[in-house]
Amino acid sequence: MDKSVRETTARFESGKYSAPALSKGLDILELLAEEPRGFKKSEIAAALDRSLSEIFRMLTVLQERGYVMLDPDSERYTLTMLLFELAHRHPPTKRLTRLAGSVMEGVAQETNQSVHLAILHGSNILVIAQTDPPGNNITSVRLGARVPIVVTASGAVLTHRFDPERRAELLARIPDIKPDDRAKFEESVAQAKALGYCESPSMVIAGVHNISVPVFSYAGEVIAALTMPYIRRLTEKGDPDFDSCKAILVEAAKALSEKLGAGAAGPEDGA
């Protein structure tokens, strides 16, 4: 790391550089990102240990800039899609979704199953791309959806290479985790470490069996999870079976990793 960068970082961490207004605004955005239903102004003030007047001023600016919106009926503030849109303007994410498009379309057509691409967003997964199959009966995840990592196969795949302490830190941010959910999540993490992918019954929708495979960057880091919420249709006799769909998804994730420059080394390194 450059010496000047190290010195700047050290000064920032020591508190020499500070921007209280910016910190308050970021605190609000991070808080709202954890709760899709949003919070009332008083709840935000209490959670951040700030005065109502401070929070009101910050919320007014964030609302005027389009980052948050107020539901007049519930008096709750929630995030808009602006941050999601800004993230998609960022070249790495934009390139990832662009390269994933054709791969995901091929998987959907070949398997007649939905497929989505997710990245880590705090203690949630964030769905940044989604493709539906040609069949009439589908199960898919909404583009832009945020779901706690603990109840997703994608979350296990995205964090399976993390140190246990880092993974525990993310889980600590999720309120009221059920012991059974945590245990299932840890099993999925172990499976991803051992096999290079995760397959598990959905913890959100009965009858859905998730298959999730990591996507690797040039540096060999897990940057996304390619996931299929597999369903078995009773009327579609020609659909590939579960094992065939799994094999197709694994190859698709490998192909996407190769497009990103990772080659075939990703799943074999450090699992």
N, C-alpha and C positions, 0 to 999 in steps of 0.2 A: 504494500500500500504506500502511496506517495506520502512523504513526510508532512506536507502541508495539510493533506486530508486527515492524517492521524491527529495532528494538532487541533484541527477544527473539530473533529469528532470528540476529542478529549475535553475541549472547552465547552462543547454543547452538553456533554454528559455531566460535567461538573456544575452546570447551571449558569455559567458565565454568559451564554447566549440564551435568551428566552424571549418568547412572544406569547404573552398570556392570552391575548384575544384569539390568536390562531389555535393555541392549545385548547381553549374552551370550545371553539368550533369543531375541532377534530374529536374532542371528547363526546360531543353531542352526536356527531355522525357515527362514531364507533358504537355508541350506546344504541342508537336507533337500528343499526345494522344487525343487532342481536335479537331484535323483537319485531317480527313482521307486522304485528298488530299496532305497533307504535306505543307512544307514551304521552300522557298529558303533561302540560308544562310543569305542574307541581311535582310530578313523578320524576321528570328529568332533573329538576333542581335538587330534589332529595337524593337521587342516585349519584349525582355528581358533587353533592355538598356545595352547591352554589346558591346564591340568592335568586329569587324569582325575577328581580329586575335584570340581573346579569343574563339569565337564561332567555328572558323575553327579547332582549336586544339581539342576542346571537341568533335566536330562532327567526326573528324578523328579517335579518340579513340573509340567512340561509334560505328562507322562503322566497325572498325577492330574487335570489340568484338561481332558484329552481332546484335546490338540493333537497329540500323537504317540502311537504305539503300538509295542510291542516284540514282534518275532517270536521266541519262545523257541527255535525250532529254529536259525535263522540268526544270532540275537543282533543283528539289525539293527533300527534305529529308523526308522520312516517316518512321514510326516504322515498324520493322519486326514482326514476330510472336513470337520472343524469349520471350518477357515478358509474353505473353499468355501461352507459354509452361512452363515457370518457375512457373507461378501461379498454373498450374495444377499439379506440383510436390509438392505443399504445401498440407500437409495431410488433412486439413479441406475441401478444394475444391475437392481434389481427392476422399475423402470419399463421399462427396455430389454427385458427378457425378456418382460414382460407384453404390450408392444406388438408384439413380434416374433412372438408365438405365432400369431396369426391369419394374419399375412403368410406365415410359414413353412408353415403348414398348407395355405394356398392354393397355394403353389409345389409342395409335395409331391404334392398331388392333381392339379394340372394337368400336371406333368411326369413323374410316376411315378418320381421320383428323391428320394433322401434330401437333406436340407439341414440345415446346422448354423450356429450363430452363435458366433463366437469373439472374445475380447478379448485384449489384450496382458497377459501376466503374467510380468514379468521378461524373460528371454530366450526365453520360451515363448509359445505361444498357449494359451489356456484356453477350452475349449468350455463355454459357459454355457447353451446351448439346442440341442436336436436333435429333428428330426421325421422320421419314416419315411414312405415312400409306401405306397400300398395294395397294390403288387405283392408277389409272394412272394419274389423274388430281389432282395436289397438289399445295398448297401454303405454303412455308416454309421460315424460316429465316436462313441465313448462319451461321454455327458454327463460333464463333469468332467475329460476327458482333457487332459493337458498334453503338448505336442509342441514341440520346438525350432523356432524361427521359420525356421531355415535350410532346413528340408525341407518347408515348407508354402507353398501359395499364399496362405493366410490371413496368414502372417507377412509376406510381401512386401507385401500390401495394407495391413496394419496399420502398416507402417513406411515406406511409400513417400514420405511427406511429411517424414520425419525428415531432419535434417542428416546428411550422410555420417558425421560424427564420432560422432553419437549412435548411428547404426545399427552402426557399427564397434565401438562400446563394447559393445553387446548381443551381437554375434557373438563378441567376445572372451571372453564368459562361457561359451560353449558349447565343451566340450572336444572335441578331435580332429575338427574339421570337415574333411571331404575337400575338396580343391581343386575338384573337379567340382561338388560340392554348393554351394559358395560361388559359383561362376561361374553356375550355374543360378539361384540365389537372386537374384543381382544382375541377371540378365536379366529375372526376374519383376518385380523392383522397377522396372526401366526400363519394362517393359510397362505396369505399373500407372500410372506417371507419364504415359505417352503416351496410353493408351486409357481410363484410369479404371477398369479392371478387370484381372484376371489370369486367363489360362487356360494350363494346363501339365500335362503328364503327371505323375501322382503319383510322388513320389520314395520312397514307402513301399509302395504296392501296385501291381503290374503290371496293366495293362489299365484302370486308372481315370484319367480325365482331369478334373482339378480346374478349377472355375470359381469365382472369388472376387471379390466386389464390396464396396467400402467402404460403411460406414454412417456418416453424418455427424451430428454434434450441432448444436444451435442455433448454436454459435459457429463452425461449419464445420470442426471437428476430426474426424479419423477416430477413432471410438470403438469400432467393431466391424467384423468382416468376415463377410458372409453368403456361405457357401460350399456348393457342390454337388459331391460326388464322383461325377461323371457315369459311368455304365456303359451300354453298349449291349447290350440283351438280344436274343438270337437268336430267341426265341420270341414276343416282344411286338411285333407289326407296327404297332400303333397308337400307340406311344410317340412323342412329339415328338423330332425329331433334335437333334443337339448345338447347332446354331446357334439353333434355336427355344428350347431350354432356357436358353441363354445370354441371349437377349433377355428371357425371362421373369424370370430372376434379376436382371438389371440393373434392370428395372422394379420388381421387388419391393424391392430395396435402396433405390431412389429413393423408393418409397412409405413405407418404414420411416423413412427420413431425414426425410421430410415430417411424419410422425407425431411425430417428435422435435423438429420446429420448424425444421429446416434448409432446407426448401424445395428447389427444383431447383438452387440455387446451388452446393451442395457439390462435385459432381464437376468443375465447371468452374473452380473457384477454385484457383489455385496448383498445378495438376498439373504 
